[in-house]
Amino acid sequence: MNEKERQLLQDEVGPAEPRLVVLSKAKIDTGLWWRRTPVWLCVVGDQLVMLSVARRRFIERVSIADCPSTHYNHASGELVIEPGEDLWVSRFPMSPGNAIRLLEVINPKALSLTL
């Protein structure tokens, strides 16, 4: 994470240290002219924090307890946060290895089904 991203995370969660930080392949518009910025997924306490920053800031957080159906979709190569109706971004392209690391923390039951 760069300094702006670390500062945004600290502003959102305070001094708590994240248990896990994973860079997804999802990219969103945060105010750069010709490119989008990647979205980070951070597990802090019992929260999943999704963030990206450039000229504008994007940050969303959801309680891990509120996303019991989160899983990895092998066909699309995406971690799917479910239920994610209220999230701006709920599908995160990433490697299976990174998805497994996140699922170990977010939804261990889905991990046994994934493998």
Backbone atoms as SQL, in Angstrom:
CREATE TABLE atoms (id INTEGER PRIMARY KEY, chain TEXT, resi INTEGER, resn TEXT, atom TEXT, x REAL, y REAL, z REAL);
INSERT INTO atoms VALUES
  (1, 'A', 1, 'MET', 'N', 0.837, -1.179, 0.000),
  (2, 'A', 1, 'MET', 'CA', 0.000, 0.000, 0.000),
  (3, 'A', 1, 'MET', 'C', 0.884, 1.245, 0.000),
  (4, 'A', 2, 'ASN', 'N', 0.431, 2.261, -0.717),
  (5, 'A', 2, 'ASN', 'CA', 1.185, 3.508, -0.690),
  (6, 'A', 2, 'ASN', 'C', 0.740, 4.346, 0.518),
  (7, 'A', 3, 'GLU', 'N', 1.346, 5.480, 0.699),
  (8, 'A', 3, 'GLU', 'CA', 1.088, 6.302, 1.882),
  (9, 'A', 3, 'GLU', 'C', -0.362, 6.796, 1.942),
  (10, 'A', 4, 'LYS', 'N', -0.926, 7.217, 0.795),
  (11, 'A', 4, 'LYS', 'CA', -2.316, 7.680, 0.772),
  (12, 'A', 4, 'LYS', 'C', -3.271, 6.571, 1.179),
  (13, 'A', 5, 'GLU', 'N', -3.014, 5.368, 0.697),
  (14, 'A', 5, 'GLU', 'CA', -3.883, 4.239, 1.020),
  (15, 'A', 5, 'GLU', 'C', -3.780, 3.876, 2.500),
  (16, 'A', 6, 'ARG', 'N', -2.568, 3.869, 3.044),
  (17, 'A', 6, 'ARG', 'CA', -2.389, 3.596, 4.475),
  (18, 'A', 6, 'ARG', 'C', -3.084, 4.665, 5.326),
  (19, 'A', 7, 'GLN', 'N', -2.990, 5.924, 4.901),
  (20, 'A', 7, 'GLN', 'CA', -3.623, 7.011, 5.643),
  (21, 'A', 7, 'GLN', 'C', -5.142, 6.885, 5.613),
  (22, 'A', 8, 'LEU', 'N', -5.696, 6.535, 4.460),
  (23, 'A', 8, 'LEU', 'CA', -7.138, 6.349, 4.345),
  (24, 'A', 8, 'LEU', 'C', -7.603, 5.214, 5.257),
  (25, 'A', 9, 'LEU', 'N', -6.870, 4.114, 5.277),
  (26, 'A', 9, 'LEU', 'CA', -7.216, 3.000, 6.154),
  (27, 'A', 9, 'LEU', 'C', -7.154, 3.418, 7.618),
  (28, 'A', 10, 'GLN', 'N', -6.118, 4.136, 7.981),
  (29, 'A', 10, 'GLN', 'CA', -5.974, 4.594, 9.360),
  (30, 'A', 10, 'GLN', 'C', -7.092, 5.575, 9.731),
  (31, 'A', 11, 'ASP', 'N', -7.462, 6.458, 8.809),
  (32, 'A', 11, 'ASP', 'CA', -8.561, 7.390, 9.065),
  (33, 'A', 11, 'ASP', 'C', -9.867, 6.643, 9.300),
  (34, 'A', 12, 'GLU', 'N', -10.050, 5.533, 8.606),
  (35, 'A', 12, 'GLU', 'CA', -11.300, 4.774, 8.709),
  (36, 'A', 12, 'GLU', 'C', -11.364, 3.892, 9.954),
  (37, 'A', 13, 'VAL', 'N', -10.262, 3.204, 10.275),
  (38, 'A', 13, 'VAL', 'CA', -10.306, 2.217, 11.366),
  (39, 'A', 13, 'VAL', 'C', -9.521, 2.628, 12.596),
  (40, 'A', 14, 'GLY', 'N', -8.835, 3.736, 12.526),
  (41, 'A', 14, 'GLY', 'CA', -8.040, 4.165, 13.674),
  (42, 'A', 14, 'GLY', 'C', -6.699, 3.443, 13.709),
  (43, 'A', 15, 'PRO', 'N', -6.135, 3.310, 14.896),
  (44, 'A', 15, 'PRO', 'CA', -4.791, 2.737, 14.996),
  (45, 'A', 15, 'PRO', 'C', -4.739, 1.210, 14.889),
  (46, 'A', 16, 'ALA', 'N', -5.881, 0.549, 14.719),
  (47, 'A', 16, 'ALA', 'CA', -5.905, -0.911, 14.634),
  (48, 'A', 16, 'ALA', 'C', -5.063, -1.386, 13.452),
  (49, 'A', 17, 'GLU', 'N', -4.297, -2.430, 13.682),
  (50, 'A', 17, 'GLU', 'CA', -3.444, -3.005, 12.643),
  (51, 'A', 17, 'GLU', 'C', -4.236, -4.058, 11.860),
  (52, 'A', 18, 'PRO', 'N', -4.231, -4.019, 10.524),
  (53, 'A', 18, 'PRO', 'CA', -4.964, -5.011, 9.750),
  (54, 'A', 18, 'PRO', 'C', -4.347, -6.409, 9.908),
  (55, 'A', 19, 'ARG', 'N', -5.226, -7.419, 10.000),
  (56, 'A', 19, 'ARG', 'CA', -4.768, -8.810, 10.064),
  (57, 'A', 19, 'ARG', 'C', -4.317, -9.307, 8.701),
  (58, 'A', 20, 'LEU', 'N', -4.955, -8.794, 7.657),
  (59, 'A', 20, 'LEU', 'CA', -4.667, -9.251, 6.311),
  (60, 'A', 20, 'LEU', 'C', -4.937, -8.117, 5.342),
  (61, 'A', 21, 'VAL', 'N', -4.047, -7.932, 4.376),
  (62, 'A', 21, 'VAL', 'CA', -4.200, -6.916, 3.339),
  (63, 'A', 21, 'VAL', 'C', -3.919, -7.593, 1.997),
  (64, 'A', 22, 'VAL', 'N', -4.885, -7.513, 1.080),
  (65, 'A', 22, 'VAL', 'CA', -4.753, -8.160, -0.227),
  (66, 'A', 22, 'VAL', 'C', -5.115, -7.153, -1.314),
  (67, 'A', 23, 'LEU', 'N', -4.282, -7.073, -2.340),
  (68, 'A', 23, 'LEU', 'CA', -4.556, -6.225, -3.497),
  (69, 'A', 23, 'LEU', 'C', -5.344, -7.043, -4.515),
  (70, 'A', 24, 'SER', 'N', -6.556, -6.571, -4.848),
  (71, 'A', 24, 'SER', 'CA', -7.363, -7.264, -5.851),
  (72, 'A', 24, 'SER', 'C', -7.009, -6.733, -7.237),
  (73, 'A', 25, 'LYS', 'N', -7.550, -7.372, -8.248),
  (74, 'A', 25, 'LYS', 'CA', -7.370, -6.906, -9.622),
  (75, 'A', 25, 'LYS', 'C', -8.518, -6.002, -10.052),
  (76, 'A', 26, 'ALA', 'N', -9.486, -5.779, -9.141),
  (77, 'A', 26, 'ALA', 'CA', -10.592, -4.860, -9.429),
  (78, 'A', 26, 'ALA', 'C', -10.040, -3.439, -9.460),
  (79, 'A', 27, 'LYS', 'N', -10.523, -2.652, -10.403),
  (80, 'A', 27, 'LYS', 'CA', -10.071, -1.263, -10.519),
  (81, 'A', 27, 'LYS', 'C', -11.294, -0.369, -10.638),
  (82, 'A', 28, 'ILE', 'N', -11.210, 0.792, -9.975),
  (83, 'A', 28, 'ILE', 'CA', -12.323, 1.732, -10.001),
  (84, 'A', 28, 'ILE', 'C', -11.815, 3.126, -10.325),
  (85, 'A', 29, 'ASP', 'N', -12.739, 3.993, -10.654),
  (86, 'A', 29, 'ASP', 'CA', -12.419, 5.374, -10.988),
  (87, 'A', 29, 'ASP', 'C', -12.305, 6.191, -9.705),
  (88, 'A', 30, 'THR', 'N', -11.097, 6.660, -9.419),
  (89, 'A', 30, 'THR', 'CA', -10.888, 7.523, -8.257),
  (90, 'A', 30, 'THR', 'C', -10.314, 8.872, -8.675),
  (91, 'A', 31, 'GLY', 'N', -10.576, 9.252, -9.917),
  (92, 'A', 31, 'GLY', 'CA', -10.228, 10.596, -10.344),
  (93, 'A', 31, 'GLY', 'C', -8.981, 10.738, -11.188),
  (94, 'A', 32, 'LEU', 'N', -8.363, 9.649, -11.596),
  (95, 'A', 32, 'LEU', 'CA', -7.227, 9.758, -12.517),
  (96, 'A', 32, 'LEU', 'C', -7.773, 9.799, -13.943),
  (97, 'A', 33, 'TRP', 'N', -7.141, 10.554, -14.800),
  (98, 'A', 33, 'TRP', 'CA', -7.684, 10.766, -16.143),
  (99, 'A', 33, 'TRP', 'C', -7.779, 9.505, -16.977),
  (100, 'A', 34, 'TRP', 'N', -6.699, 8.791, -17.128),
  (101, 'A', 34, 'TRP', 'CA', -6.666, 7.717, -18.106),
  (102, 'A', 34, 'TRP', 'C', -6.581, 6.321, -17.522),
  (103, 'A', 35, 'ARG', 'N', -6.692, 6.216, -16.216),
  (104, 'A', 35, 'ARG', 'CA', -6.616, 4.871, -15.644),
  (105, 'A', 35, 'ARG', 'C', -7.410, 4.798, -14.349),
  (106, 'A', 36, 'ARG', 'N', -7.707, 3.586, -13.993),
  (107, 'A', 36, 'ARG', 'CA', -8.425, 3.319, -12.755),
  (108, 'A', 36, 'ARG', 'C', -7.424, 2.820, -11.721),
  (109, 'A', 37, 'THR', 'N', -7.794, 2.891, -10.462),
  (110, 'A', 37, 'THR', 'CA', -6.895, 2.463, -9.396),
  (111, 'A', 37, 'THR', 'C', -7.384, 1.147, -8.797),
  (112, 'A', 38, 'PRO', 'N', -6.464, 0.301, -8.352),
  (113, 'A', 38, 'PRO', 'CA', -6.845, -1.005, -7.804),
  (114, 'A', 38, 'PRO', 'C', -7.481, -0.876, -6.422),
  (115, 'A', 39, 'VAL', 'N', -8.277, -1.877, -6.086),
  (116, 'A', 39, 'VAL', 'CA', -8.980, -1.914, -4.803),
  (117, 'A', 39, 'VAL', 'C', -8.255, -2.875, -3.863),
  (118, 'A', 40, 'TRP', 'N', -7.981, -2.409, -2.654),
  (119, 'A', 40, 'TRP', 'CA', -7.386, -3.213, -1.595),
  (120, 'A', 40, 'TRP', 'C', -8.497, -3.776, -0.721),
  (121, 'A', 41, 'LEU', 'N', -8.316, -5.007, -0.254),
  (122, 'A', 41, 'LEU', 'CA', -9.213, -5.602, 0.719),
  (123, 'A', 41, 'LEU', 'C', -8.415, -5.817, 1.991),
  (124, 'A', 42, 'CYS', 'N', -8.911, -5.279, 3.092),
  (125, 'A', 42, 'CYS', 'CA', -8.210, -5.342, 4.371),
  (126, 'A', 42, 'CYS', 'C', -9.143, -5.919, 5.432),
  (127, 'A', 43, 'VAL', 'N', -8.638, -6.875, 6.186),
  (128, 'A', 43, 'VAL', 'CA', -9.394, -7.414, 7.306),
  (129, 'A', 43, 'VAL', 'C', -8.847, -6.755, 8.563),
  (130, 'A', 44, 'VAL', 'N', -9.714, -5.986, 9.221),
  (131, 'A', 44, 'VAL', 'CA', -9.330, -5.271, 10.437),
  (132, 'A', 44, 'VAL', 'C', -10.364, -5.611, 11.505),
  (133, 'A', 45, 'GLY', 'N', -9.934, -6.322, 12.537),
  (134, 'A', 45, 'GLY', 'CA', -10.872, -6.754, 13.571),
  (135, 'A', 45, 'GLY', 'C', -11.921, -7.653, 12.968),
  (136, 'A', 46, 'ASP', 'N', -13.182, -7.303, 13.130),
  (137, 'A', 46, 'ASP', 'CA', -14.276, -8.092, 12.555),
  (138, 'A', 46, 'ASP', 'C', -14.878, -7.407, 11.329),
  (139, 'A', 47, 'GLN', 'N', -14.092, -6.547, 10.681),
  (140, 'A', 47, 'GLN', 'CA', -14.547, -5.789, 9.517),
  (141, 'A', 47, 'GLN', 'C', -13.721, -6.118, 8.281),
  (142, 'A', 48, 'LEU', 'N', -14.372, -6.109, 7.127),
  (143, 'A', 48, 'LEU', 'CA', -13.694, -6.174, 5.842),
  (144, 'A', 48, 'LEU', 'C', -13.770, -4.776, 5.258),
  (145, 'A', 49, 'VAL', 'N', -12.603, -4.175, 5.003),
  (146, 'A', 49, 'VAL', 'CA', -12.530, -2.808, 4.489),
  (147, 'A', 49, 'VAL', 'C', -12.008, -2.864, 3.059),
  (148, 'A', 50, 'MET', 'N', -12.731, -2.217, 2.135),
  (149, 'A', 50, 'MET', 'CA', -12.325, -2.143, 0.741),
  (150, 'A', 50, 'MET', 'C', -12.000, -0.692, 0.443),
  (151, 'A', 51, 'LEU', 'N', -10.826, -0.446, -0.127),
  (152, 'A', 51, 'LEU', 'CA', -10.435, 0.948, -0.337),
  (153, 'A', 51, 'LEU', 'C', -9.577, 1.122, -1.572),
  (154, 'A', 52, 'SER', 'N', -9.625, 2.342, -2.081),
  (155, 'A', 52, 'SER', 'CA', -8.795, 2.776, -3.188),
  (156, 'A', 52, 'SER', 'C', -8.725, 4.296, -3.102),
  (157, 'A', 53, 'VAL', 'N', -7.600, 4.862, -3.491),
  (158, 'A', 53, 'VAL', 'CA', -7.469, 6.308, -3.384),
  (159, 'A', 53, 'VAL', 'C', -6.555, 6.840, -4.479),
  (160, 'A', 54, 'ALA', 'N', -6.920, 7.981, -5.008),
  (161, 'A', 54, 'ALA', 'CA', -6.093, 8.783, -5.913),
  (162, 'A', 54, 'ALA', 'C', -6.522, 10.221, -5.628),
  (163, 'A', 55, 'ARG', 'N', -7.166, 10.883, -6.580),
  (164, 'A', 55, 'ARG', 'CA', -7.697, 12.224, -6.292),
  (165, 'A', 55, 'ARG', 'C', -8.934, 12.143, -5.409),
  (166, 'A', 56, 'ARG', 'N', -9.720, 11.098, -5.640),
  (167, 'A', 56, 'ARG', 'CA', -10.895, 10.853, -4.802),
  (168, 'A', 56, 'ARG', 'C', -10.630, 9.603, -3.976),
  (169, 'A', 57, 'ARG', 'N', -11.426, 9.457, -2.929),
  (170, 'A', 57, 'ARG', 'CA', -11.286, 8.303, -2.040),
  (171, 'A', 57, 'ARG', 'C', -12.485, 7.381, -2.223),
  (172, 'A', 58, 'PHE', 'N', -12.199, 6.092, -2.231),
  (173, 'A', 58, 'PHE', 'CA', -13.249, 5.079, -2.197),
  (174, 'A', 58, 'PHE', 'C', -12.971, 4.211, -0.976),
  (175, 'A', 59, 'ILE', 'N', -13.970, 4.082, -0.117),
  (176, 'A', 59, 'ILE', 'CA', -13.824, 3.200, 1.036),
  (177, 'A', 59, 'ILE', 'C', -15.197, 2.677, 1.414),
  (178, 'A', 60, 'GLU', 'N', -15.250, 1.387, 1.623),
  (179, 'A', 60, 'GLU', 'CA', -16.452, 0.730, 2.118),
  (180, 'A', 60, 'GLU', 'C', -16.012, -0.266, 3.158),
  (181, 'A', 61, 'ARG', 'N', -16.880, -0.511, 4.122),
  (182, 'A', 61, 'ARG', 'CA', -16.572, -1.530, 5.116),
  (183, 'A', 61, 'ARG', 'C', -17.829, -2.302, 5.419),
  (184, 'A', 62, 'VAL', 'N', -17.623, -3.559, 5.719),
  (185, 'A', 62, 'VAL', 'CA', -18.730, -4.444, 6.033),
  (186, 'A', 62, 'VAL', 'C', -18.274, -5.378, 7.144),
  (187, 'A', 63, 'SER', 'N', -19.187, -5.706, 8.021),
  (188, 'A', 63, 'SER', 'CA', -18.868, -6.650, 9.081),
  (189, 'A', 63, 'SER', 'C', -18.713, -8.043, 8.470),
  (190, 'A', 64, 'ILE', 'N', -17.710, -8.766, 8.902),
  (191, 'A', 64, 'ILE', 'CA', -17.491, -10.123, 8.397),
  (192, 'A', 64, 'ILE', 'C', -18.708, -10.995, 8.706),
  (193, 'A', 65, 'ALA', 'N', -19.348, -10.765, 9.836),
  (194, 'A', 65, 'ALA', 'CA', -20.540, -11.536, 10.200),
  (195, 'A', 65, 'ALA', 'C', -21.701, -11.298, 9.239),
  (196, 'A', 66, 'ASP', 'N', -21.685, -10.161, 8.529),
  (197, 'A', 66, 'ASP', 'CA', -22.756, -9.829, 7.597),
  (198, 'A', 66, 'ASP', 'C', -22.556, -10.396, 6.201),
  (199, 'A', 67, 'CYS', 'N', -21.483, -11.126, 5.974),
  (200, 'A', 67, 'CYS', 'CA', -21.249, -11.694, 4.637),
  (201, 'A', 67, 'CYS', 'C', -20.939, -13.192, 4.734),
  (202, 'A', 68, 'PRO', 'N', -21.900, -13.977, 5.240),
  (203, 'A', 68, 'PRO', 'CA', -21.658, -15.402, 5.455),
  (204, 'A', 68, 'PRO', 'C', -21.586, -16.232, 4.181),
  (205, 'A', 69, 'SER', 'N', -22.074, -15.711, 3.070),
  (206, 'A', 69, 'SER', 'CA', -22.076, -16.479, 1.819),
  (207, 'A', 69, 'SER', 'C', -20.928, -16.091, 0.894),
  (208, 'A', 70, 'THR', 'N', -19.952, -15.373, 1.401),
  (209, 'A', 70, 'THR', 'CA', -18.805, -14.974, 0.590),
  (210, 'A', 70, 'THR', 'C', -18.087, -16.220, 0.087),
  (211, 'A', 71, 'HIS', 'N', -17.714, -16.200, -1.198),
  (212, 'A', 71, 'HIS', 'CA', -17.082, -17.374, -1.807),
  (213, 'A', 71, 'HIS', 'C', -16.193, -16.950, -2.981),
  (214, 'A', 72, 'TYR', 'N', -15.423, -17.905, -3.477),
  (215, 'A', 72, 'TYR', 'CA', -14.589, -17.674, -4.655),
  (216, 'A', 72, 'TYR', 'C', -15.241, -18.363, -5.831),
  (217, 'A', 73, 'ASN', 'N', -15.452, -17.626, -6.912),
  (218, 'A', 73, 'ASN', 'CA', -16.031, -18.175, -8.130),
  (219, 'A', 73, 'ASN', 'C', -14.885, -18.560, -9.058),
  (220, 'A', 74, 'HIS', 'N', -14.654, -19.854, -9.198),
  (221, 'A', 74, 'HIS', 'CA', -13.536, -20.326, -10.025),
  (222, 'A', 74, 'HIS', 'C', -13.717, -19.970, -11.494),
  (223, 'A', 75, 'ALA', 'N', -14.959, -19.994, -11.967),
  (224, 'A', 75, 'ALA', 'CA', -15.207, -19.720, -13.380),
  (225, 'A', 75, 'ALA', 'C', -14.822, -18.296, -13.761),
  (226, 'A', 76, 'SER', 'N', -15.116, -17.330, -12.885),
  (227, 'A', 76, 'SER', 'CA', -14.805, -15.937, -13.195),
  (228, 'A', 76, 'SER', 'C', -13.495, -15.479, -12.563),
  (229, 'A', 77, 'GLY', 'N', -12.965, -16.252, -11.612),
  (230, 'A', 77, 'GLY', 'CA', -11.741, -15.857, -10.920),
  (231, 'A', 77, 'GLY', 'C', -11.948, -14.694, -9.971),
  (232, 'A', 78, 'GLU', 'N', -13.130, -14.647, -9.338),
  (233, 'A', 78, 'GLU', 'CA', -13.471, -13.515, -8.478),
  (234, 'A', 78, 'GLU', 'C', -13.862, -13.974, -7.077),
  (235, 'A', 79, 'LEU', 'N', -13.470, -13.177, -6.093),
  (236, 'A', 79, 'LEU', 'CA', -14.000, -13.318, -4.753),
  (237, 'A', 79, 'LEU', 'C', -15.310, -12.547, -4.749),
  (238, 'A', 80, 'VAL', 'N', -16.393, -13.204, -4.340),
  (239, 'A', 80, 'VAL', 'CA', -17.718, -12.595, -4.364),
  (240, 'A', 80, 'VAL', 'C', -18.172, -12.385, -2.924),
  (241, 'A', 81, 'ILE', 'N', -18.374, -11.118, -2.549),
  (242, 'A', 81, 'ILE', 'CA', -18.852, -10.782, -1.213),
  (243, 'A', 81, 'ILE', 'C', -20.376, -10.873, -1.237),
  (244, 'A', 82, 'GLU', 'N', -20.922, -11.794, -0.451),
  (245, 'A', 82, 'GLU', 'CA', -22.375, -11.975, -0.413),
  (246, 'A', 82, 'GLU', 'C', -22.855, -12.014, 1.012),
  (247, 'A', 83, 'PRO', 'N', -23.967, -11.407, 1.314),
  (248, 'A', 83, 'PRO', 'CA', -24.720, -10.553, 0.399),
  (249, 'A', 83, 'PRO', 'C', -24.010, -9.220, 0.201),
  (250, 'A', 84, 'GLY', 'N', -23.994, -8.740, -1.010),
  (251, 'A', 84, 'GLY', 'CA', -23.270, -7.516, -1.316),
  (252, 'A', 84, 'GLY', 'C', -24.110, -6.482, -2.028),
  (253, 'A', 85, 'GLU', 'N', -25.434, -6.562, -1.852),
  (254, 'A', 85, 'GLU', 'CA', -26.327, -5.631, -2.550),
  (255, 'A', 85, 'GLU', 'C', -26.029, -4.182, -2.207),
  (256, 'A', 86, 'ASP', 'N', -25.623, -3.921, -0.980),
  (257, 'A', 86, 'ASP', 'CA', -25.390, -2.544, -0.541),
  (258, 'A', 86, 'ASP', 'C', -23.984, -2.042, -0.859),
  (259, 'A', 87, 'LEU', 'N', -23.128, -2.915, -1.379),
  (260, 'A', 87, 'LEU', 'CA', -21.752, -2.524, -1.680),
  (261, 'A', 87, 'LEU', 'C', -21.650, -1.983, -3.098),
  (262, 'A', 88, 'TRP', 'N', -20.802, -0.983, -3.270),
  (263, 'A', 88, 'TRP', 'CA', -20.569, -0.448, -4.608),
  (264, 'A', 88, 'TRP', 'C', -19.840, -1.481, -5.456),
  (265, 'A', 89, 'VAL', 'N', -18.872, -2.173, -4.870),
  (266, 'A', 89, 'VAL', 'CA', -18.137, -3.241, -5.538),
  (267, 'A', 89, 'VAL', 'C', -18.258, -4.479, -4.665),
  (268, 'A', 90, 'SER', 'N', -18.726, -5.588, -5.244),
  (269, 'A', 90, 'SER', 'CA', -18.864, -6.814, -4.460),
  (270, 'A', 90, 'SER', 'C', -18.153, -7.997, -5.096),
  (271, 'A', 91, 'ARG', 'N', -17.564, -7.800, -6.271),
  (272, 'A', 91, 'ARG', 'CA', -16.838, -8.871, -6.970),
  (273, 'A', 91, 'ARG', 'C', -15.415, -8.388, -7.221),
  (274, 'A', 92, 'PHE', 'N', -14.462, -9.183, -6.765),
  (275, 'A', 92, 'PHE', 'CA', -13.065, -8.783, -6.817),
  (276, 'A', 92, 'PHE', 'C', -12.233, -9.839, -7.536),
  (277, 'A', 93, 'PRO', 'N', -11.825, -9.573, -8.775),
  (278, 'A', 93, 'PRO', 'CA', -10.946, -10.513, -9.449),
  (279, 'A', 93, 'PRO', 'C', -9.632, -10.644, -8.674),
  (280, 'A', 94, 'MET', 'N', -9.182, -11.884, -8.487),
  (281, 'A', 94, 'MET', 'CA', -7.922, -12.120, -7.786),
  (282, 'A', 94, 'MET', 'C', -7.493, -13.556, -8.000),
  (283, 'A', 95, 'SER', 'N', -6.266, -13.826, -7.643),
  (284, 'A', 95, 'SER', 'CA', -5.745, -15.182, -7.775),
  (285, 'A', 95, 'SER', 'C', -6.408, -16.097, -6.756),
  (286, 'A', 96, 'PRO', 'N', -6.479, -17.389, -7.035),
  (287, 'A', 96, 'PRO', 'CA', -7.047, -18.317, -6.060),
  (288, 'A', 96, 'PRO', 'C', -6.302, -18.293, -4.720),
  (289, 'A', 97, 'GLY', 'N', -4.999, -18.093, -4.757),
  (290, 'A', 97, 'GLY', 'CA', -4.213, -18.046, -3.522),
  (291, 'A', 97, 'GLY', 'C', -4.627, -16.894, -2.616),
  (292, 'A', 98, 'ASN', 'N', -4.797, -15.713, -3.193),
  (293, 'A', 98, 'ASN', 'CA', -5.250, -14.570, -2.397),
  (294, 'A', 98, 'ASN', 'C', -6.675, -14.775, -1.892),
  (295, 'A', 99, 'ALA', 'N', -7.518, -15.372, -2.720),
  (296, 'A', 99, 'ALA', 'CA', -8.893, -15.637, -2.293),
  (297, 'A', 99, 'ALA', 'C', -8.911, -16.613, -1.124),
  (298, 'A', 100, 'ILE', 'N', -8.082, -17.624, -1.159),
  (299, 'A', 100, 'ILE', 'CA', -8.013, -18.587, -0.061),
  (300, 'A', 100, 'ILE', 'C', -7.571, -17.902, 1.218),
  (301, 'A', 101, 'ARG', 'N', -6.590, -17.020, 1.127),
  (302, 'A', 101, 'ARG', 'CA', -6.129, -16.290, 2.315),
  (303, 'A', 101, 'ARG', 'C', -7.259, -15.469, 2.920),
  (304, 'A', 102, 'LEU', 'N', -8.041, -14.806, 2.074),
  (305, 'A', 102, 'LEU', 'CA', -9.170, -14.014, 2.577),
  (306, 'A', 102, 'LEU', 'C', -10.282, -14.897, 3.132),
  (307, 'A', 103, 'LEU', 'N', -10.589, -15.982, 2.433),
  (308, 'A', 103, 'LEU', 'CA', -11.657, -16.864, 2.899),
  (309, 'A', 103, 'LEU', 'C', -11.308, -17.550, 4.216),
  (310, 'A', 104, 'GLU', 'N', -10.036, -17.787, 4.465),
  (311, 'A', 104, 'GLU', 'CA', -9.633, -18.362, 5.745),
  (312, 'A', 104, 'GLU', 'C', -10.076, -17.469, 6.899),
  (313, 'A', 105, 'VAL', 'N', -10.117, -16.170, 6.655),
  (314, 'A', 105, 'VAL', 'CA', -10.510, -15.217, 7.689),
  (315, 'A', 105, 'VAL', 'C', -12.005, -14.897, 7.619),
  (316, 'A', 106, 'ILE', 'N', -12.524, -14.692, 6.415),
  (317, 'A', 106, 'ILE', 'CA', -13.903, -14.230, 6.249),
  (318, 'A', 106, 'ILE', 'C', -14.916, -15.363, 6.405),
  (319, 'A', 107, 'ASN', 'N', -14.693, -16.472, 5.713),
  (320, 'A', 107, 'ASN', 'CA', -15.687, -17.535, 5.680),
  (321, 'A', 107, 'ASN', 'C', -15.016, -18.900, 5.553),
  (322, 'A', 108, 'PRO', 'N', -14.499, -19.445, 6.638),
  (323, 'A', 108, 'PRO', 'CA', -13.814, -20.740, 6.569),
  (324, 'A', 108, 'PRO', 'C', -14.693, -21.868, 6.030),
  (325, 'A', 109, 'LYS', 'N', -16.011, -21.797, 6.213),
  (326, 'A', 109, 'LYS', 'CA', -16.906, -22.833, 5.702),
  (327, 'A', 109, 'LYS', 'C', -16.885, -22.870, 4.175),
  (328, 'A', 110, 'ALA', 'N', -16.846, -21.698, 3.543),
  (329, 'A', 110, 'ALA', 'CA', -16.794, -21.619, 2.080),
  (330, 'A', 110, 'ALA', 'C', -15.472, -22.167, 1.573),
  (331, 'A', 111, 'LEU', 'N', -14.442, -22.044, 2.367),
  (332, 'A', 111, 'LEU', 'CA', -13.120, -22.533, 1.967),
  (333, 'A', 111, 'LEU', 'C', -13.154, -24.047, 1.815),
  (334, 'A', 112, 'SER', 'N', -13.815, -24.751, 2.702),
  (335, 'A', 112, 'SER', 'CA', -13.889, -26.204, 2.595),
  (336, 'A', 112, 'SER', 'C', -14.688, -26.618, 1.367),
  (337, 'A', 113, 'LEU', 'N', -15.669, -25.809, 0.961),
  (338, 'A', 113, 'LEU', 'CA', -16.429, -26.094, -0.242),
  (339, 'A', 113, 'LEU', 'C', -15.654, -25.741, -1.513),
  (340, 'A', 114, 'THR', 'N', -14.794, -24.713, -1.406),
  (341, 'A', 114, 'THR', 'CA', -14.037, -24.249, -2.557),
  (342, 'A', 114, 'THR', 'C', -12.987, -25.270, -2.982),
  (343, 'A', 115, 'LEU', 'N', -12.310, -25.845, -2.011),
  (344, 'A', 115, 'LEU', 'CA', -11.244, -26.791, -2.314),
  (345, 'A', 115, 'LEU', 'C', -11.855, -28.109, -2.699);
